[in-house]
Amino acid sequence: MNIWHTAWRNLMRRKLRTLLTFLSIVIGVASTFAVVASVDTAKKTFPLYLKAAFGKADYLISGTETYMPEKVYKDVEQLNYMASIAVLKQSTKLHLEQEGISALQKRVELGGYTRLDTPLTNFSVIQGSLTSGGAVITDRTAKAWKVGVGDTISFDTAQGTKQIQVSAIVKYTVELMGPSSWSMAKYHHWAVAVPLNVLQDWFGLDGKIQNVQIKAASESDRLAVERQIDELVKRYGNMYMQPVLIDSDSVKEADTFFMALYIAGFLGIALSGFIIFNTLYVSIKERKQEFAVLKTIGYLPKQLQAFVLFEVFLLAIAGTAVGLLFGYGFAQLLSKLIFMLFSIHDEGSMLIFKGFAVSVLAGLLIPFAAALIPIRQVGKISVVEVLKPGRTETFSRKWQVVAGLLLIVSGFFIKHLLLVVPLMLGVALVYPHLFKLFHFVLRPVYRRLFGFSGQMAASNLRRNLGRTSMTSVILCLGIAMVVLMSSINSAFIQSFEKVIYSSYGGNLDIHFHHTEKTDVERLKSIQGVADARAYGLYSAIWTLNGQQRKLPVYGVGEWIDRFPLFTVSGKSRSELVSGLKQDEVILDKIAYGVWGGKIGESIELATLQGKRTFKVAAVVSTMKNNGYGAFMKEESFKENFGLKFEHNVLVIKDENATPLQLREHIFNQFGERIEDMFGPEDWASMVGSVYTGSFSVINALIVLSIVISGMGITNTLLINIMERIRELGMMRAVGVTRRQVVGMIMLEGLGIGIAATVIGCIFGIVLIFITSTFFEIHSLTYQFGVSWTIILYIGLFGIAVSLVSSFTPASRAAQTRLSEALRYE
C-alpha cells in the first residue's frame, strides 16, 4: 500500500475540513514570511536611507551671520582629499495665475548649488540633465504643477518676476522635499534646486552663500579633512564646522513597532497549530474503529502513527509551499506600507532568506508539534476499549490549570511586550474551565431567549467541551490582541496630543530665513496674532560613549510661561529657567535617557570656544524636535554658540482666528522670508497618522489570525455535525424544521463566539493594564484606560466572525436527509 496515497485518501475524506486546515497553514506561513522579510528589509534599509538622505555630506561649514562670503567656498576647494559644494537658500512664491490657489500655497524654497551633479546632491534623474543650467524639481512637484523638462516656471521675487526652464526631473528626495498636492501646499512649501549663480543674481546676493557642504574622498581621509576644515574656520573667526551626524534614534524607536509586528505575524501560525491539533484529535477519534481493525490484522502502533504523520506532512508541505508564494507578495506590500509610514523612499532589494527559512520551519514544525499528542493517541488505541460504549470528552487536567495560572501570574512580572506569550499560553491552558463557567451562565439565557433551539445548542456546546473550548480560545486570543493594540494606539495618540499642545510653545512656529529687529513687533500687529516671541535654536555636537551626536539646544528666558516649550512638575517653567546658571542646561526625557547620567552630572558640548561641560540641572518633557533636546538660558546660549540672529518665532493666535487664517495673514505680511510654518495640529496629525497607520498594519495581521479562528469554528461545527448526523436526521423525522436546525447550529457557533469575545475582551483589558505600567514610545507612557467604543466594535466583529463561520455548517445540517442519516456510519 502506498503510504502517500493512503494519506491523500484520508485527507480527502473530509474535503472541507482539510481545506480549512490547509488555509490556516497558508495564512500562518504567509503572515510569518511577510513579517520577517519586511522587518529585515526595513532594518537594513532604514540606516542606509538615513545615510543617503541626511548624511551625504560629512561636514558642514556655517557662520554666525546670515550669510558668509563665497570666498570661503573658494578656499575649501583648494583643500585636499575632499569634494564640496556651496549652498544658498531663499524663499519665494511661484508666479501662477490660477483661480483657487492662494499665495500661501505658492510658497517655494529655492536652493542654489554650485553644482547639481555631485554626490553631495545625489539627485536621481528621471528625465533631463543636471548640467543644463536650469531648474531641478521632483516627480511629485512636476505632477502637481503639470510641467516637464523644457517647460518654463516663474517666481515672484523682490527683484521682479524671474523665469527659468526645467532642466531635470528627479526622484523625490530630502533636499527637494515638498507637498504632493495643492491642498497639502497650505501647510508645506515646495522646493526647487537651481544653479547658485542664478539664485545670487535673482536676489542681489552676489558673492554670498549660507553654508558649505564637504564630503571626504574616503573614510581614511576624514581625520585629515576635519583638521584642514578646523584650521580654515579658525582663520575666519565668525564661522564654525559641524560634522553631519545621523539621528539613529528614529530607527531604534521603530523596534517597538517591529516587535509588535513579529508578535502579530507569528500569532497566525500559532493559531493554525491549535486548529491542526483540534482537527487531528477529532479525526483520530472518528477513526478509532478503523485503527482498531488495522491492529487486529497485524499493523503495529508505529505503522498506524506513520499514517497520521504522513497526513500531517502532506498537509504541512502543501500549506507551506502555497503560503510562501502568497507570503512573498504580502511581504512586498507590507514593506511598502512600513516605508510609507516612516517616510522612507527606497527601492532596495528585498531580504527574503531569513523570512523564507523561518516560515518553512514554522510551517513544518508547528503542524508536527501540534500533531504530537494526537499521534501518540493513535499508538495507544486499544481494540478492547474501542468496543466499549463511548465516553464523554475530558477537557482539562489539574496540571494544565496549575501551569496556566503560573504562566498568567508570570506575565505580570515581565516588563516587555513579549509578556503576551506566557499570558496567551496560560489563558489557553485554563480556558476550558473559563468556558465551562461561561456555559453555566449562557445556558439559561439561551433556553429563555431561543427556546428549543437554544436549549439544544447549549447542550451541544457542553457535549464536547474540550474541543469546543479549544476552538473558542483561538478566537479569544485574536480578540485580546486587537483590543490591546487598538487601545494602545488610541491611548498613545491622546497622550501625544496632550504633550504636543502643552509643550509646543504656542499655536505656530515660524522658521524665517533670518529675523530682523522689527519682525516680532510686526507679527504682533497682524490680524489674528495675540502674541509672538523669537527664540534661538542651535544643533550642538556632543560626544557620548565615543560617538558624536546632535543635540538641539534652545535658548529660553522667563517668557517660557507664556510660550511653553516644555512641561515640568513641582515649579513653574520660568522659575526653573531663571534659576539656571551659565554652565547649566535642562534635558528632555529622551535626551536624558540617551545620555544615561544623573541630575547634577555634566555633559560636554561643542561651542564656539571649543568643548565645554554643562551641568544637567533638571529633566523636562517636550515634543519639540520629536521630544529630543536641551534648554539653556538665553544669555548663556548666545555666549556659547554666538548666533547673532534667530530663525524661529513662536506665535499665539487670537481666539477668533483659525490656524489656516493665521498662516495666511502672516504669509501675506512676510512672504518670501518665511521658510516654513508648523503648528501643533500639524505635529499631532503627523503623529496620529504614523501611529494609527502602524497599529493598523499590526491589527490587519491580527485580523488574519481571527480569520484563521473563524476557520476553526467552521471546522469544529462540521465535525460536530458529522458526529450527530443520525441525531439530526431523527430530529428532522420527528418534525424539527430546517429553520430550527439552522438556528441550533448557528447558536452553537454564536456561543463559541460570545465566549471568545467576552473572555478575549477581558483578557485584552488585563493586557492594557499590564502594558500601561511599562510600555512607552519616545519616552512617553500612557495611563490605563478602556475605550468602551473600541470594545464594542471589536465585540461586534468577534460575534460577526462566529456567525459567518457557522453559516456553512448550519446549511449542511439543515440539508440532512433521514435516509442518509440512517445509512451513515
FENPEUR-V370567 format. One record per residue. N is the residue number from 1. RES is the residue in one letter. PHI is phi in whole degrees, 0 to 359 (NA if undefined). OMEGA is omega as a letter, one per 20 degrees, with the letter a starting at -180 (* if undefined). D_LAST is the distance of its C-alpha to the last C-alpha in whole Angstrom. Layout:
{{N,RES,PHI,OMEGA,D_LAST} {N,RES,PHI,OMEGA,D_LAST}}
This chain:
{{1,M,NA,r,24} {2,N,286,a,26} {3,I,294,r,24} {4,W,292,r,25} {5,H,296,r,23} {6,T,297,r,20} {7,A,298,r,21} {8,W,296,a,21} {9,R,298,r,18} {10,N,294,r,16} {11,L,293,a,18} {12,M,283,r,17} {13,R,300,a,13} {14,R,239,a,14} {15,K,300,a,17} {16,L,293,r,19} {17,R,298,r,18} {18,T,296,r,20} {19,L,299,a,23} {20,L,295,r,23} {21,T,295,r,24} {22,F,300,r,26} {23,L,296,r,28} {24,S,296,r,28} {25,I,292,r,30} {26,V,301,a,32} {27,I,294,r,33} {28,G,298,r,34} {29,V,294,a,36} {30,A,298,a,38} {31,S,293,r,39} {32,T,295,r,40} {33,F,301,a,42} {34,A,298,a,44} {35,V,293,a,45} {36,V,296,a,46} {37,A,294,a,48} {38,S,290,r,49} {39,V,292,r,51} {40,D,300,r,52} {41,T,297,r,54} {42,A,295,a,55} {43,K,297,r,57} {44,K,285,a,58} {45,T,283,a,59} {46,F,306,a,61} {47,P,298,r,64} {48,L,295,r,65} {49,Y,294,r,65} {50,L,300,r,67} {51,K,295,a,69} {52,A,291,a,69} {53,A,275,a,70} {54,F,247,a,72} {55,G,239,r,73} {56,K,293,r,75} {57,A,266,r,78} {58,D,264,a,79} {59,Y,219,a,82} {60,L,226,r,84} {61,I,258,r,87} {62,S,233,a,88} {63,G,235,r,91} {64,T,278,r,92} {65,E,262,a,94} {66,T,298,a,92} {67,Y,233,r,93} {68,M,230,a,94} {69,P,291,r,96} {70,E,295,r,95} {71,K,300,r,97} {72,V,301,r,95} {73,Y,295,r,92} {74,K,298,r,95} {75,D,293,r,96} {76,V,297,r,92} {77,E,300,a,92} {78,Q,278,a,95} {79,L,283,a,93} {80,N,263,r,91} {81,Y,64,a,87} {82,M,206,r,86} {83,A,243,a,85} {84,S,209,r,85} {85,I,219,r,86} {86,A,259,a,87} {87,V,230,r,86} {88,L,222,a,87} {89,K,236,r,85} {90,Q,221,r,86} {91,S,263,a,84} {92,T,207,r,85} {93,K,234,r,84} {94,L,288,r,82} {95,H,276,a,85} {96,L,212,r,82} {97,E,259,a,83} {98,Q,219,a,80} {99,E,295,r,79} {100,G,92,r,77} {101,I,249,a,77} {102,S,278,r,79} {103,A,298,a,82} {104,L,298,a,79} {105,Q,283,a,76} {106,K,264,a,79} {107,R,300,r,80} {108,V,223,r,80} {109,E,259,r,80} {110,L,265,r,82} {111,G,249,r,82} {112,G,261,a,85} {113,Y,237,r,85} {114,T,298,r,87} {115,R,219,a,85} {116,L,255,a,81} {117,D,246,a,80} {118,T,242,r,80} {119,P,298,r,77} {120,L,283,r,78} {121,T,261,r,77} {122,N,54,r,75} {123,F,288,r,74} {124,S,263,a,71} {125,V,284,r,72} {126,I,265,a,70} {127,Q,206,r,73} {128,G,97,a,77} {129,S,223,r,79} {130,L,273,a,80} {131,T,249,a,84} {132,S,271,r,85} {133,G,82,r,86} {134,G,253,a,84} {135,A,275,r,82} {136,V,241,r,78} {137,I,229,r,75} {138,T,275,r,72} {139,D,297,r,69} {140,R,296,a,68} {141,T,296,r,72} {142,A,301,a,72} {143,K,292,a,69} {144,A,291,a,70} {145,W,277,a,74} {146,K,60,r,73} {147,V,233,r,75} {148,G,224,r,75} {149,V,298,a,78} {150,G,99,r,81} {151,D,285,a,81} {152,T,259,r,83} {153,I,242,a,83} {154,S,237,a,85} {155,F,227,r,86} {156,D,266,r,88} {157,T,237,r,90} {158,A,295,r,94} {159,Q,267,a,95} {160,G,110,a,94} {161,T,280,a,91} {162,K,244,a,90} {163,Q,238,r,88} {164,I,204,r,86} {165,Q,276,r,84} {166,V,281,a,80} {167,S,259,a,81} {168,A,203,r,77} {169,I,245,a,74} {170,V,239,r,72} {171,K,291,a,68} {172,Y,305,a,68} {173,T,216,a,70} {174,V,298,a,71} {175,E,299,a,75} {176,L,243,a,74} {177,M,293,a,71} {178,G,205,a,71} {179,P,289,r,69} {180,S,260,a,67} {181,S,202,r,68} {182,W,294,r,71} {183,S,293,r,69} {184,M,290,a,69} {185,A,292,r,72} {186,K,293,a,73} {187,Y,243,a,72} {188,H,222,a,73} {189,H,278,r,75} {190,W,278,r,75} {191,A,219,a,77} {192,V,222,r,79} {193,A,256,r,80} {194,V,222,r,84} {195,P,300,a,86} {196,L,300,a,89} {197,N,296,r,92} {198,V,294,a,90} {199,L,294,r,89} {200,Q,299,a,93} {201,D,292,a,95} {202,W,299,a,93} {203,F,252,r,93} {204,G,63,a,97} {205,L,240,r,95} {206,D,302,r,97} {207,G,77,a,97} {208,K,248,r,94} {209,I,221,r,91} {210,Q,255,r,89} {211,N,202,r,87} {212,V,236,r,87} {213,Q,259,a,83} {214,I,230,r,84} {215,K,232,r,81} {216,A,292,a,82} {217,A,297,r,82} {218,S,204,a,80} {219,E,298,a,78} {220,S,291,a,81} {221,D,269,a,84} {222,R,298,a,83} {223,L,295,r,85} {224,A,295,r,88} {225,V,295,a,87} {226,E,299,a,87} {227,R,295,r,90} {228,Q,294,a,92} {229,I,294,a,90} {230,D,299,r,91} {231,E,295,a,95} {232,L,295,a,95} {233,V,292,r,94} {234,K,293,r,96} {235,R,291,a,99} {236,Y,276,r,98} {237,G,86,a,98} {238,N,262,r,96} {239,M,229,r,93} {240,Y,214,r,90} {241,M,248,r,87} {242,Q,231,r,83} {243,P,289,r,81} {244,V,274,a,78} {245,L,247,r,75} {246,I,263,r,71} {247,D,279,a,69} {248,S,279,a,66} {249,D,296,r,65} {250,S,296,r,63} {251,V,289,a,61} {252,K,296,a,61} {253,E,295,r,60} {254,A,288,a,57} {255,D,299,r,55} {256,T,297,r,54} {257,F,297,r,52} {258,F,296,r,51} {259,M,298,r,49} {260,A,297,r,48} {261,L,297,r,46} {262,Y,302,a,45} {263,I,298,a,43} {264,A,295,a,42} {265,G,294,a,41} {266,F,283,r,39} {267,L,299,a,37} {268,G,299,a,35} {269,I,290,r,34} {270,A,293,r,34} {271,L,291,r,31} {272,S,295,r,29} {273,G,298,r,29} {274,F,300,a,27} {275,I,295,r,25} {276,I,299,r,24} {277,F,301,a,24} {278,N,299,a,21} {279,T,297,a,19} {280,L,293,a,19} {281,Y,300,a,19} {282,V,287,a,16} {283,S,300,r,14} {284,I,293,r,15} {285,K,297,r,14} {286,E,295,a,10} {287,R,259,a,11} {288,K,302,a,13} {289,Q,297,r,11} {290,E,298,r,12} {291,F,295,r,15} {292,A,296,r,16} {293,V,297,r,15} {294,L,298,r,17} {295,K,294,a,20} {296,T,293,a,20} {297,I,262,r,21} {298,G,113,r,24} {299,Y,289,r,23} {300,L,276,r,25} {301,P,306,a,24} {302,K,296,r,26} {303,Q,291,r,25} {304,L,295,r,21} {305,Q,296,r,23} {306,A,296,r,25} {307,F,304,a,21} {308,V,292,a,21} {309,L,299,r,25} {310,F,290,r,25} {311,E,298,r,22} {312,V,297,a,24} {313,F,298,r,28} {314,L,297,a,26} {315,L,294,a,26} {316,A,294,a,29} {317,I,296,a,31} {318,A,296,a,30} {319,G,297,r,30} {320,T,293,a,33} {321,A,299,r,35} {322,V,292,r,34} {323,G,299,r,35} {324,L,294,r,39} {325,L,296,r,39} {326,F,292,a,39} {327,G,297,r,40} {328,Y,297,r,44} {329,G,295,r,44} {330,F,295,r,43} {331,A,296,r,46} {332,Q,298,r,48} {333,L,295,a,48} {334,L,295,r,48} {335,S,298,r,51} {336,K,297,r,53} {337,L,295,r,52} {338,I,297,r,53} {339,F,298,r,56} {340,M,295,a,57} {341,L,297,a,56} {342,F,261,r,59} {343,S,55,r,61} {344,I,258,a,61} {345,H,246,a,62} {346,D,210,r,61} {347,E,237,a,59} {348,G,292,a,59} {349,S,286,a,56} {350,M,277,r,53} {351,L,268,a,52} {352,I,245,a,48} {353,F,299,a,48} {354,K,297,r,48} {355,G,298,r,45} {356,F,298,a,43} {357,A,296,a,43} {358,V,296,a,42} {359,S,293,r,39} {360,V,297,r,38} {361,L,298,a,38} {362,A,295,a,36} {363,G,294,r,34} {364,L,264,a,33} {365,L,285,a,34} {366,I,295,r,32} {367,P,302,r,29} {368,F,293,r,29} {369,A,297,r,31} {370,A,293,a,28} {371,A,270,a,25} {372,L,301,a,27} {373,I,294,r,26} {374,P,302,r,22} {375,I,294,r,23} {376,R,298,r,25} {377,Q,297,r,22} {378,V,298,a,20} {379,G,293,a,23} {380,K,265,a,23} {381,I,298,r,19} {382,S,254,r,20} {383,V,299,a,18} {384,V,296,a,19} {385,E,296,a,18} {386,V,296,a,15} {387,L,285,r,15} {388,K,283,r,17} {389,P,300,a,15} {390,G,297,r,15} {391,R,248,r,18} {392,T,289,a,19} {393,E,289,r,20} {394,T,275,a,24} {395,F,240,a,25} {396,S,193,r,29} {397,R,243,a,31} {398,K,298,a,35} {399,W,297,r,36} {400,Q,294,a,34} {401,V,295,a,36} {402,V,297,r,39} {403,A,298,r,39} {404,G,297,r,38} {405,L,296,r,41} {406,L,297,r,43} {407,L,295,r,42} {408,I,296,r,43} {409,V,297,a,46} {410,S,298,a,47} {411,G,299,a,47} {412,F,287,a,50} {413,F,251,r,52} {414,I,262,a,51} {415,K,262,a,54} {416,H,203,a,52} {417,L,298,r,49} {418,L,293,r,47} {419,L,301,a,47} {420,V,297,a,44} {421,V,293,r,42} {422,P,296,r,42} {423,L,296,r,42} {424,M,294,r,38} {425,L,298,r,37} {426,G,297,r,38} {427,V,297,r,37} {428,A,299,a,33} {429,L,287,a,33} {430,V,267,a,34} {431,Y,301,r,32} {432,P,306,r,29} {433,H,289,r,32} {434,L,295,r,34} {435,F,292,r,31} {436,K,299,r,30} {437,L,295,r,34} {438,F,295,r,33} {439,H,298,r,30} {440,F,300,r,32} {441,V,281,a,35} {442,L,288,a,32} {443,R,302,r,30} {444,P,296,r,33} {445,V,293,r,34} {446,Y,299,a,31} {447,R,297,a,31} {448,R,285,a,35} {449,L,277,a,34} {450,F,241,r,31} {451,G,62,a,30} {452,F,299,a,27} {453,S,299,r,25} {454,G,293,r,27} {455,Q,296,r,26} {456,M,293,r,23} {457,A,297,r,23} {458,A,296,r,25} {459,S,296,a,23} {460,N,291,r,20} {461,L,297,a,23} {462,R,277,a,23} {463,R,298,r,20} {464,N,240,a,19} {465,L,297,a,23} {466,G,299,a,23} {467,R,295,a,21} {468,T,294,r,23} {469,S,292,r,26} {470,M,297,r,26} {471,T,294,a,25} {472,S,294,a,28} {473,V,292,r,30} {474,I,299,r,30} {475,L,293,a,31} {476,C,303,a,34} {477,L,294,r,36} {478,G,296,r,36} {479,I,299,a,38} {480,A,300,a,40} {481,M,292,r,41} {482,V,295,r,42} {483,V,301,a,44} {484,L,298,a,46} {485,M,293,r,47} {486,S,294,a,48} {487,S,289,r,50} {488,I,298,r,52} {489,N,302,a,52} {490,S,297,a,54} {491,A,294,a,56} {492,F,292,r,57} {493,I,298,r,58} {494,Q,297,r,60} {495,S,293,r,62} {496,F,299,a,63} {497,E,299,r,64} {498,K,299,a,66} {499,V,290,a,68} {500,I,301,a,69} {501,Y,291,a,70} {502,S,267,a,72} {503,S,222,a,73} {504,Y,272,r,74} {505,G,92,a,78} {506,G,147,a,78} {507,N,261,a,76} {508,L,201,r,77} {509,D,244,a,78} {510,I,260,r,81} {511,H,256,r,81} {512,F,273,r,85} {513,H,300,r,86} {514,H,195,r,89} {515,T,256,r,90} {516,E,246,a,94} {517,K,300,a,96} {518,T,270,a,96} {519,D,297,a,92} {520,V,296,r,91} {521,E,294,r,93} {522,R,296,r,92} {523,L,299,a,89} {524,K,296,a,90} {525,S,273,a,91} {526,I,285,r,88} {527,Q,300,r,87} {528,G,97,a,84} {529,V,263,r,85} {530,A,270,a,85} {531,D,196,r,86} {532,A,209,a,86} {533,R,204,r,87} {534,A,275,r,87} {535,Y,215,a,85} {536,G,267,r,86} {537,L,218,a,83} {538,Y,218,r,83} {539,S,273,a,80} {540,A,280,r,82} {541,I,256,r,81} {542,W,231,a,80} {543,T,256,a,79} {544,L,228,a,76} {545,N,53,r,75} {546,G,82,a,77} {547,Q,246,r,75} {548,Q,275,a,77} {549,R,223,r,75} {550,K,270,r,76} {551,L,226,r,77} {552,P,297,a,78} {553,V,245,a,81} {554,Y,255,r,82} {555,G,267,a,85} {556,V,234,r,85} {557,G,229,a,88} {558,E,289,r,88} {559,W,290,a,87} {560,I,299,r,83} {561,D,291,a,83} {562,R,283,a,83} {563,F,237,a,81} {564,P,290,r,79} {565,L,265,r,77} {566,F,202,r,75} {567,T,245,a,74} {568,V,212,r,76} {569,S,251,r,75} {570,G,98,r,78} {571,K,207,r,81} {572,S,284,r,82} {573,R,298,a,82} {574,S,294,r,85} {575,E,297,a,86} {576,L,294,a,84} {577,V,290,a,86} {578,S,296,r,89} {579,G,277,a,89} {580,L,287,r,88} {581,K,270,a,90} {582,Q,298,a,91} {583,D,252,a,89} {584,E,237,r,86} {585,V,226,r,83} {586,I,248,r,80} {587,L,254,r,76} {588,D,285,a,73} {589,K,304,a,70} {590,I,292,r,69} {591,A,299,r,72} {592,Y,297,r,72} {593,G,293,r,69} {594,V,294,r,70} {595,W,297,r,73} {596,G,85,r,72} {597,G,270,r,75} {598,K,234,r,76} {599,I,302,a,79} {600,G,103,r,82} {601,E,275,a,81} {602,S,245,r,83} {603,I,242,a,81} {604,E,248,r,83} {605,L,238,r,84} {606,A,278,r,86} {607,T,239,r,88} {608,L,295,r,92} {609,Q,270,a,93} {610,G,103,a,91} {611,K,286,r,88} {612,R,226,r,89} {613,T,262,r,87} {614,F,229,r,86} {615,K,280,r,84} {616,V,279,a,81} {617,A,268,a,82} {618,A,196,r,79} {619,V,235,a,75} {620,V,230,r,74} {621,S,244,r,71} {622,T,208,r,72} {623,M,243,r,70} {624,K,293,a,73} {625,N,53,r,72} {626,N,64,r,68} {627,G,75,a,69} {628,Y,214,a,71} {629,G,177,r,75} {630,A,223,a,78} {631,F,234,a,81} {632,M,225,r,85} {633,K,300,a,88} {634,E,308,a,89} {635,E,299,r,93} {636,S,294,r,91} {637,F,300,a,89} {638,K,292,a,92} {639,E,294,a,94} {640,N,277,a,91} {641,F,249,r,89} {642,G,64,a,93} {643,L,289,a,91} {644,K,263,r,94} {645,F,213,r,91} {646,E,238,a,88} {647,H,264,a,85} {648,N,250,r,83} {649,V,227,r,84} {650,L,268,a,82} {651,V,232,r,82} {652,I,254,a,81} {653,K,272,r,81} {654,D,288,a,82} {655,E,300,a,80} {656,N,274,a,80} {657,A,262,r,79} {658,T,271,r,76} {659,P,304,a,75} {660,L,290,r,75} {661,Q,298,r,78} {662,L,300,r,80} {663,R,298,a,79} {664,E,296,a,81} {665,H,295,a,84} {666,I,292,a,84} {667,F,294,r,83} {668,N,297,a,86} {669,Q,273,a,89} {670,F,254,r,88} {671,G,52,a,86} {672,E,292,r,86} {673,R,285,r,87} {674,I,272,r,84} {675,E,270,a,81} {676,D,200,r,78} {677,M,225,a,77} {678,F,220,a,74} {679,G,241,a,73} {680,P,299,r,71} {681,E,291,r,68} {682,D,295,a,68} {683,W,295,r,67} {684,A,296,r,65} {685,S,294,r,63} {686,M,296,r,63} {687,V,299,a,61} {688,G,298,a,59} {689,S,292,a,58} {690,V,294,a,57} {691,Y,284,r,55} {692,T,296,r,53} {693,G,298,a,53} {694,S,299,a,52} {695,F,289,r,49} {696,S,293,r,48} {697,V,298,r,47} {698,I,298,a,45} {699,N,295,r,44} {700,A,297,r,42} {701,L,294,r,41} {702,I,293,r,39} {703,V,299,r,38} {704,L,301,r,36} {705,S,294,r,34} {706,I,292,r,33} {707,V,300,r,32} {708,I,299,r,30} {709,S,295,r,29} {710,G,297,r,28} {711,M,296,r,25} {712,G,296,r,24} {713,I,296,r,24} {714,T,301,a,22} {715,N,301,a,19} {716,T,297,a,19} {717,L,293,r,18} {718,L,297,r,16} {719,I,298,a,14} {720,N,300,a,14} {721,I,294,r,13} {722,M,299,r,10} {723,E,290,a,9} {724,R,249,a,11} {725,I,296,r,9} {726,R,295,r,9} {727,E,299,a,12} {728,L,295,r,14} {729,G,297,r,13} {730,M,294,r,15} {731,M,298,r,17} {732,R,295,a,18} {733,A,292,a,18} {734,V,265,r,21} {735,G,110,r,23} {736,V,288,a,22} {737,T,282,r,24} {738,R,300,a,22} {739,R,297,r,25} {740,Q,293,r,24} {741,V,295,r,21} {742,V,301,r,23} {743,G,300,a,25} {744,M,297,a,23} {745,I,290,r,21} {746,M,298,r,25} {747,L,291,r,26} {748,E,296,r,24} {749,G,298,r,25} {750,L,296,r,28} {751,G,298,r,28} {752,I,299,a,27} {753,G,291,r,30} {754,I,296,r,33} {755,A,300,r,32} {756,A,297,a,33} {757,T,292,a,36} {758,V,296,a,37} {759,I,293,r,37} {760,G,296,r,38} {761,C,294,r,41} {762,I,297,r,42} {763,F,299,r,41} {764,G,298,r,43} {765,I,295,r,46} {766,V,299,r,46} {767,L,297,r,46} {768,I,299,a,49} {769,F,299,a,51} {770,I,294,a,51} {771,T,293,r,52} {772,S,293,a,55} {773,T,277,a,56} {774,F,215,a,57} {775,F,287,a,56} {776,E,212,r,58} {777,I,228,a,59} {778,H,53,r,63} {779,S,61,r,64} {780,L,250,r,63} {781,T,264,r,60} {782,Y,226,a,58} {783,Q,274,r,58} {784,F,297,r,55} {785,G,192,a,54} {786,V,239,r,51} {787,S,270,a,51} {788,W,291,r,49} {789,T,294,r,49} {790,I,298,r,47} {791,I,300,a,45} {792,L,297,a,44} {793,Y,296,a,43} {794,I,293,r,41} {795,G,298,r,39} {796,L,296,r,39} {797,F,296,r,38} {798,G,298,r,35} {799,I,293,r,34} {800,A,298,r,34} {801,V,299,a,32} {802,S,293,r,29} {803,L,291,r,29} {804,V,298,a,29} {805,S,293,a,26} {806,S,273,a,24} {807,F,295,a,25} {808,T,298,r,22} {809,P,300,a,19} {810,A,295,r,20} {811,S,297,r,21} {812,R,296,a,17} {813,A,297,a,16} {814,A,292,a,19} {815,Q,271,a,18} {816,T,296,r,14} {817,R,258,a,14} {818,L,298,a,13} {819,S,297,r,12} {820,E,290,a,10} {821,A,298,a,8} {822,L,288,r,8} {823,R,276,a,7} {824,Y,290,r,4} {825,E,236,*,0}}
